[in-house]
Amino acid sequence: MPELRKDPILDRWVIISTDRQKRSSDFFLREKPQTSGGFCPFCEGNESKTPPEIFALRRNNSTRNNPGWSLRVVPNRFPALTIEGDLDREGIGMYDKMNGIGAHEVIIESPRHEDTLSTISIAKLVDVLAAYRERIVDLKQDKRFRYILIFKNHGHSAGASLEHSHSQLIALPIIPKRVLEELEGSKKYFSYKERCVYCDIIHQETSQRERIISENSSYIALSPFAPKAPFEIWILPKKHECAYDKEPPDSLESLARILSEILKRLDKALGNPDYNFIIHTSPIGMDDLDHFHWHIEIMPKLTRTAGFEWGSGFYINPISPEESTQFLKEAKI
């Protein structure tokens, strides 16, 4: 029988449709899409084909915007928002608008075209996570911004326009609706129970051990109780912290290890699926929230959102999180 499961943070219901249940192996990507080949502006040696770098990790004192780097951050050539200008908020009758001010950056994770986050070394993945932190800290100083979103689109169906492994950062003058929903939902829970809902999720999942995929001393990776889509995964710090950039630098190796393991398990179990991941952290100026807990959400692109989902706001998930958890844990990596 299908189940309706309620997300305790967003107060959103999800349908676990057991009548149309798929086996875990049904999600394996048996045919790999062909690579496009051709010129890549992110490969080492093509530095002149990107905007000038904002931040880079370089070898042997190599010079800016030249070969010799292991990671580069550059402005997006086609930014969603522009860094220069003022917000100029105004009302036009009942409508509100402002200028599209923000920052849109690309984190090029490796000089090698064939690398992915699941194949690079732990040390290199630590560098990527540290670059995220570095850019958040820097952009927080701009008083125009209220939120900084780190995200990654891996694969064509996840929205990647270039194959070369990269993440993106967008700094916004507003707090995104999805983040507001998490903030409001977690605050409502805290006002009732005087506890962080994410900390309670970690405590319950640790006790039940039905949906934990992996954990180490500092982080836990789990399938949420009410996942929007098959094989959705959350990674959370075990110790309460609302802001990603407040994580101690020496903890990034533990985070890199669990993230690398999860991405390897997805590759092995599902045939290198396309996926999105996002880091939800606290808004700028809210670095001390008792009710919010920063986290990574990973969403493999295995199903499509259709008319019912768009029209109702319900998500239909054809596999239970318990089964997907077990399937990932059994993957040999």
C-alpha positions as CSV (number, residue, x, y, z in Angstrom):
1,M,0.0,0.0,0.0
2,P,1.3,3.5,-0.8
3,E,2.4,5.7,2.2
4,L,2.2,9.4,2.8
5,R,5.2,10.6,4.7
6,K,5.6,14.0,6.2
7,D,8.8,16.0,6.1
8,P,9.3,17.3,9.7
9,I,11.1,20.4,8.5
10,L,9.2,21.7,5.5
11,D,5.7,20.3,6.6
12,R,5.5,18.8,3.1
13,W,4.0,15.4,2.3
14,V,5.6,12.8,0.0
15,I,4.0,9.8,-1.6
16,I,6.0,6.6,-1.3
17,S,4.2,4.7,-4.1
18,T,4.6,1.0,-3.3
19,D,2.0,0.0,-5.9
20,R,4.4,1.3,-8.6
21,Q,7.5,0.2,-6.6
22,K,10.7,-0.2,-8.5
23,R,13.5,-2.5,-7.5
24,S,16.7,-0.7,-6.6
25,S,18.5,-2.1,-9.6
26,D,15.9,-0.6,-12.0
27,F,17.5,2.8,-11.5
28,F,20.9,1.7,-12.8
29,L,22.0,3.7,-15.8
30,R,22.7,1.0,-18.4
31,E,23.4,3.3,-21.3
32,K,25.9,6.1,-20.8
33,P,25.4,9.3,-22.8
34,Q,28.1,10.0,-25.3
35,T,30.6,12.7,-24.4
36,S,30.5,15.8,-26.6
37,G,34.3,16.1,-27.0
38,G,35.8,19.2,-28.6
39,F,37.2,22.3,-27.0
40,C,36.9,22.8,-23.2
41,P,37.5,26.3,-21.7
42,F,38.0,24.7,-18.2
43,C,41.0,22.5,-19.1
44,E,44.5,23.5,-18.1
45,G,46.1,25.6,-20.8
46,N,42.8,27.4,-21.8
47,E,42.9,29.9,-19.0
48,S,42.5,32.8,-21.4
49,K,39.1,31.4,-22.4
50,T,37.6,32.1,-19.0
51,P,37.2,35.4,-17.2
52,P,40.2,36.3,-14.9
53,E,40.4,34.0,-11.9
54,I,39.1,35.2,-8.5
55,F,40.9,32.5,-6.5
56,A,43.2,29.7,-7.3
57,L,45.4,27.0,-5.7
58,R,48.6,26.9,-7.7
59,R,51.8,24.9,-7.9
60,N,55.4,26.1,-8.0
61,N,54.6,29.8,-7.8
62,S,52.8,29.7,-11.2
63,T,51.3,33.0,-12.3
64,R,47.6,34.0,-12.3
65,N,45.5,33.0,-15.3
66,N,48.1,30.6,-16.6
67,P,48.7,26.8,-16.3
68,G,50.0,25.4,-13.0
69,W,46.8,25.3,-11.0
70,S,45.0,22.6,-9.2
71,L,41.7,24.5,-8.6
72,R,40.4,27.8,-10.0
73,V,37.5,30.0,-9.2
74,V,36.3,32.4,-12.0
75,P,33.3,34.5,-12.7
76,N,30.6,32.8,-14.7
77,R,30.8,34.0,-18.3
78,F,27.0,34.1,-18.5
79,P,26.1,35.2,-14.9
80,A,22.6,34.9,-13.6
81,L,23.3,38.1,-11.6
82,T,25.8,40.9,-12.0
83,I,28.3,42.0,-9.3
84,E,28.3,45.7,-10.2
85,G,25.6,48.2,-9.3
86,D,23.0,48.9,-6.6
87,L,19.8,47.1,-5.8
88,D,17.5,50.1,-6.3
89,R,14.4,48.4,-4.9
90,E,11.2,49.9,-6.0
91,G,7.5,49.3,-6.2
92,I,5.4,49.5,-9.4
93,G,1.9,49.6,-8.1
94,M,1.3,46.2,-6.4
95,Y,4.6,44.8,-7.9
96,D,8.1,44.9,-6.5
97,K,11.4,44.7,-8.3
98,M,15.1,45.3,-7.8
99,N,18.2,45.2,-10.0
100,G,19.7,41.7,-10.5
101,I,22.7,42.3,-8.3
102,G,24.7,39.3,-7.0
103,A,27.8,37.2,-7.7
104,H,27.9,34.1,-9.9
105,E,31.1,32.1,-9.7
106,V,32.4,28.8,-11.1
107,I,34.7,26.5,-9.0
108,I,36.7,24.5,-11.5
109,E,37.5,21.5,-9.4
110,S,40.5,20.0,-11.3
111,P,42.6,20.9,-14.3
112,R,42.0,17.4,-15.7
113,H,38.9,17.0,-17.9
114,E,38.2,13.4,-16.9
115,D,38.2,14.0,-13.2
116,T,35.0,14.0,-11.1
117,L,34.4,14.6,-7.5
118,S,34.0,10.8,-7.0
119,T,37.4,10.0,-8.6
120,I,39.7,12.8,-7.3
121,S,41.8,12.2,-4.2
122,I,40.6,13.1,-0.7
123,A,43.2,15.8,-0.5
124,K,41.9,17.4,-3.7
125,L,38.3,17.1,-2.5
126,V,39.4,18.9,0.7
127,D,40.7,21.7,-1.5
128,V,37.3,21.9,-3.2
129,L,35.4,22.1,0.1
130,A,37.9,24.6,1.4
131,A,37.4,26.8,-1.7
132,Y,33.7,26.8,-1.0
133,R,34.4,28.1,2.5
134,E,36.9,30.7,1.3
135,R,34.5,32.2,-1.2
136,I,31.6,32.3,1.3
137,V,33.8,34.1,3.8
138,D,34.9,36.6,1.2
139,L,31.5,37.3,-0.2
140,K,29.9,37.7,3.2
141,Q,31.7,41.0,3.5
142,D,29.5,42.5,0.7
143,K,26.6,44.2,2.5
144,R,24.3,43.8,-0.5
145,F,24.1,40.0,-0.2
146,R,21.8,38.0,2.1
147,Y,22.5,34.5,1.0
148,I,25.2,32.4,-0.7
149,L,24.3,29.2,-2.4
150,I,26.8,26.5,-3.4
151,F,25.6,24.0,-5.9
152,K,26.8,21.4,-8.4
153,N,25.1,20.1,-11.6
154,H,26.7,16.9,-12.6
155,G,25.7,15.6,-16.0
156,H,23.4,17.0,-18.7
157,S,20.1,16.0,-17.2
158,A,21.2,17.8,-14.0
159,G,21.7,21.0,-15.8
160,A,25.5,20.9,-16.5
161,S,26.4,22.8,-19.7
162,L,30.0,21.7,-19.7
163,E,31.3,18.2,-18.9
164,H,34.5,19.4,-17.1
165,S,33.8,18.9,-13.4
166,H,32.8,22.2,-11.7
167,S,30.6,23.6,-9.0
168,Q,28.9,27.0,-8.9
169,L,28.2,29.7,-6.3
170,I,25.5,32.4,-6.5
171,A,25.4,35.2,-3.9
172,L,21.9,36.7,-3.7
173,P,20.4,39.9,-2.3
174,I,17.4,37.9,-1.0
175,I,17.0,34.6,0.9
176,P,15.7,31.9,-1.4
177,K,12.2,30.6,-0.8
178,R,13.4,27.0,-0.2
179,V,15.8,28.2,2.4
180,L,13.1,30.3,4.0
181,E,10.9,27.2,4.2
182,E,13.7,25.3,6.0
183,L,14.4,28.2,8.4
184,E,10.7,28.6,9.2
185,G,10.0,24.9,9.5
186,S,13.0,24.3,11.8
187,K,12.1,27.4,13.9
188,K,8.6,26.2,14.3
189,Y,9.9,22.8,15.6
190,F,12.4,24.5,17.9
191,S,9.6,26.8,19.4
192,Y,7.6,23.7,20.2
193,K,10.4,21.3,21.4
194,E,13.3,23.6,22.2
195,R,15.6,21.4,20.1
196,C,17.0,21.5,16.6
197,V,15.0,19.3,14.3
198,Y,18.1,18.3,12.4
199,C,19.9,17.3,15.6
200,D,16.7,15.2,16.5
201,I,16.8,13.6,13.0
202,I,20.4,12.6,13.5
203,H,19.6,11.2,17.0
204,Q,16.6,9.2,15.8
205,E,18.4,7.9,12.7
206,T,21.4,6.9,14.8
207,S,19.0,5.0,17.1
208,Q,16.9,3.3,14.3
209,R,19.8,2.7,11.9
210,E,17.4,2.1,9.0
211,R,18.4,5.0,6.8
212,I,22.0,5.7,7.6
213,I,24.3,5.1,4.6
214,S,27.6,6.0,6.2
215,E,29.0,8.0,9.1
216,N,32.3,8.9,10.8
217,S,33.2,10.8,13.9
218,S,32.0,14.2,12.6
219,Y,29.5,13.6,9.8
220,I,26.5,11.4,8.9
221,A,25.0,10.5,5.5
222,L,21.4,9.4,5.4
223,S,18.3,8.9,3.3
224,P,15.7,11.4,4.6
225,F,12.5,9.9,6.0
226,A,10.4,11.6,3.3
227,P,12.6,11.9,0.2
228,K,11.4,13.9,-2.8
229,A,13.0,11.6,-5.2
230,P,14.8,8.2,-5.4
231,F,18.1,8.0,-3.6
232,E,18.0,11.5,-2.2
233,I,20.8,11.8,0.4
234,W,21.6,14.3,3.1
235,I,25.1,14.8,4.7
236,L,25.0,16.6,8.0
237,P,27.6,17.5,10.7
238,K,26.9,15.6,13.9
239,K,27.7,18.6,16.0
240,H,25.2,21.4,15.7
241,E,26.4,24.2,13.4
242,C,24.2,26.4,11.3
243,A,26.9,28.0,9.0
244,Y,29.1,25.9,6.7
245,D,31.9,28.5,6.8
246,K,32.1,28.1,10.6
247,E,33.1,24.4,10.3
248,P,36.7,24.0,11.6
249,P,39.2,23.7,8.7
250,D,40.6,20.5,10.2
251,S,37.2,18.8,9.9
252,L,37.1,19.1,6.1
253,E,39.0,15.9,5.6
254,S,36.2,14.0,7.4
255,L,33.6,15.7,5.3
256,A,35.6,15.0,2.1
257,R,35.8,11.3,3.0
258,I,32.1,10.8,3.6
259,L,31.2,12.9,0.5
260,S,33.6,10.9,-1.6
261,E,32.2,7.6,-0.3
262,I,28.6,8.6,-1.0
263,L,29.4,9.7,-4.6
264,K,31.4,6.5,-5.2
265,R,28.4,4.5,-3.9
266,L,26.0,6.3,-6.2
267,D,28.4,5.7,-9.2
268,K,28.7,2.0,-8.4
269,A,25.0,1.3,-7.5
270,L,23.4,3.5,-10.2
271,G,25.9,3.6,-13.1
272,N,27.3,7.0,-12.6
273,P,24.0,9.0,-12.5
274,D,23.6,12.6,-13.2
275,Y,23.0,14.5,-9.9
276,N,22.6,17.8,-8.2
277,F,24.0,18.7,-4.9
278,I,23.5,21.9,-2.8
279,I,24.8,23.2,0.4
280,H,22.2,24.8,2.5
281,T,23.8,27.1,5.1
282,S,22.4,29.9,7.3
283,P,21.8,33.3,5.7
284,I,24.4,36.0,6.0
285,G,24.3,37.7,9.4
286,M,22.6,34.6,11.0
287,D,25.6,32.6,12.1
288,D,24.3,31.6,15.6
289,L,20.9,29.9,14.9
290,D,19.9,27.3,17.4
291,H,17.2,25.9,15.2
292,F,19.0,25.5,11.8
293,H,21.7,23.0,10.9
294,W,23.7,23.4,7.7
295,H,23.7,20.3,5.4
296,I,24.4,19.0,1.9
297,E,21.5,17.6,-0.2
298,I,22.4,15.2,-3.0
299,M,19.7,14.4,-5.6
300,P,20.4,11.9,-8.4
301,K,18.3,12.6,-11.6
302,L,16.5,9.4,-11.9
303,T,12.9,10.4,-12.4
304,R,11.1,13.4,-14.0
305,T,8.7,15.9,-12.3
306,A,5.4,15.5,-14.2
307,G,1.9,17.2,-14.1
308,F,0.7,15.8,-10.8
309,E,3.9,16.9,-9.0
310,W,3.8,20.4,-10.5
311,G,0.0,20.8,-10.0
312,S,-0.2,19.5,-6.4
313,G,3.1,20.1,-4.8
314,F,3.3,16.4,-3.9
315,Y,6.3,14.3,-4.9
316,I,5.9,10.7,-5.8
317,N,8.9,8.5,-5.0
318,P,8.8,5.0,-6.5
319,I,11.3,3.5,-3.9
320,S,11.4,3.7,-0.2
321,P,14.4,5.4,1.5
322,E,14.9,2.2,3.5
323,E,15.4,0.1,0.4
324,S,17.6,2.7,-1.3
325,T,19.8,3.0,1.8
326,Q,20.3,-0.8,1.9
327,F,21.1,-0.8,-1.9
328,L,23.8,1.9,-1.5
329,K,25.3,0.3,1.6
330,E,25.7,-3.0,-0.4
331,A,27.5,-1.3,-3.3
332,K,31.1,-2.6,-3.5
333,I,33.4,0.4,-3.7
